[in-house]
Amino acid sequence: MALLRLRTVVLVSGAALLTRRALKRRIARSPLWPLPALPEPISGHSKRRATAVRKLLITGRTEVADGVVQLRLEGPGLPPWSPGAHLDLVLPSGLVRQYSLCGDPEDTGAYTVATRLVADGRGGSREVHEQLQEGLEVEVRGPRNRFPLTEAPGYVFVVGGIGITPVLPMVRALAASGAEWRLLYGGRSRASMPFLEEIEKLGADGGRVTVVAQDEAGHPDVAGALADVAPGTAVYCCGPEPLMAAATAALPGGCTLHLERFSAATGGAAGSGEGSEAFEVELRRSGRTVPVAAGQSVLAAVRAELPHVAYSCEQGFCGTCQQRVLEGEIDHRDELLTDDERGDSMLICVSRCRGGRLVLDL
């Protein structure tokens, strides 16, 4: 009897091994079954640790300036991050919004974000202020960093209001390292400027920080702040669009400009308008093909078939809807992707197709 049982176990194990090997050969021969054997997509189906959706607990909520709320989000096994990184915050309504990490990268058990209430915005900030309270769990994706602190002989920061959030960890790191840096920080009033006290303390040695409250001194002099900047300096700007435009116009030769947008640039690209002919999009992994009408975004057409596909700004500056393109010529209309990324990916909320067909890794 024991010999019979042993024989049965051996036969079953051998059959399972042969089945696994046959399945691997089947997939290798035909990448369309059961799903394409393609590289992992950028978003949508990604299982990479840094882009997975995870639930974090809100353990702290603090008003750090008039109309600005800071949240502390705790959870186990959080991916590391570097200054300039942001989180995708999935709000209770399903809206997705991006918020810069403004805490300490060495605090591996929590992320800290801050958001200003925008009364006439699209609803995300109001939802954060009205619904996200201590003790509530919230879903996040990330962190991701499209505003990294690069190596340079010196740094100048031009910041407006809530734009201080991605810059604060940078300034902390530079102050601790003894690097050369300066900061021009503007806002409507001192009471409305988050983290002002800490910023002034960090810059107390050497007068590195210039604070300009609009109700006291008008708008900051961006051109003056950049007039004597040495070649090679990295200039970082985050804030309202007029501030970004002023920094762009005043940038001295030989310096690099790094921008972090919270909204689309004036006159920015859109998913409809001139050159917005109809085309079709094949969703390779899903085995479907969807038409995209002349006045319709790729995002809208895709979400009609795949409602889970993530998005946020719908204006081409946040990167949430980035997808890998397998075939077809892309008509890029975003303000975010690097030249390398544009080779094989697109932001489907605004970008389109040059020609009649695109194939996405979805």
Disulfide bonds with the S-S distance in Angstrom:
none
